Amino acid sequence: MGGGVGNDLARNLGAVPMLKSATESYELLSSGIADGVFFPKDSPLSFKLIPLIKHATYVPGGLYNVSFAWVANAEKWSRISAATAS
C-alpha cells in the first residue's frame, strides 16, 4: 500500500500496513505474508492478482487523490524554440 491516507485507513481498520512496492504484491499475497492490498480498481488485473484475491471492496472515487503540476519559469520557457517545446 502507499503511505498517507492508505496507512491511516489500514491502521484504523486494525490492519498492520506494510509499505511495499506494487510489484511485490504478487509474492506477498501468494506466500501469505500479506492478506490484502489497497490498489486502484484496475491494478489487480495489471499485476495478475485476480487468482489470489477472494474478496474486493470498491470505493467510489477511490482512496487515492493525487495532483500533479508542471511548472516552468516563463523567461526560460520563452527561450526554447517552438520546435523543441512541442
N, C-alpha and C positions, 0 to 999 in steps of 0.2 A: 504494500500500500504506500501511497505517497504520504508525506508529512502533513502538518497543519490540521485542517478540518477532519481528514480521514483518521489521523491519530486520535484526536479528541473524541470522535464518534466511536471508534473501536473501544477506547477506554470506558466511555460511558455505557457501552453495551456489555461491559465485563470481559472484553477480549484483551489479549496481550498483543499490541501491534508489533510487527516486525518490519523494519524499513529495508526492504529488498527491492531489487530491480524487477521490472515486469518480466524480463527474460528468465528469471529464476523461478517464476511461478509454477511452471510445469513440474520441475523437480521437487519443489516444496510440497505441492499438493499430492503428487503421485507417491511420494515417500512417507506421507503422513506427518511431516514436520509442521505443515500449516493445514488448518481446517477450512480456510476460505480466503477470498481476496476481495478487495474493493477495486472494481475496474469499470471503465465506461462500457456501455452496452455492447459495443462491437468487439471489444478486446478478447473475450473468451474464445471466440471463433478464430481470431487472428493468431492467438497464442496456442491454439489446438488444445484448449482446456475443456471443451464440451464433454468428452468422455469421463472427465474427472469430477464434474460438477453434478451434484444430486439435486440441489435447490438453488434458486436465484430469486433475488428481490430487486425489482427495478424501481428506481426513484425518479419520478417525473422531473425533468430538468437536470438530473444527475447530482452528484455530490461535489463535483469539481467545477470551480469557476476560475478561469484563467484569462487574464488580459495580456495582450502583447502590444507593444508600442515600438514604432520605428521613428527615431528622432535624428535629425541632421541639422548641422549648422548651416543656415541659409547662405552665408558668404562662401563657405567651402563648397556647398552644393552647386552654387551658380558657376563655379569654375570647371565643373565636369561637363564635358561636351554632351550634346543631346544623344549622340550615337552611343556613348558609353553608359549614359543614365538609363537607357531603355532596354 
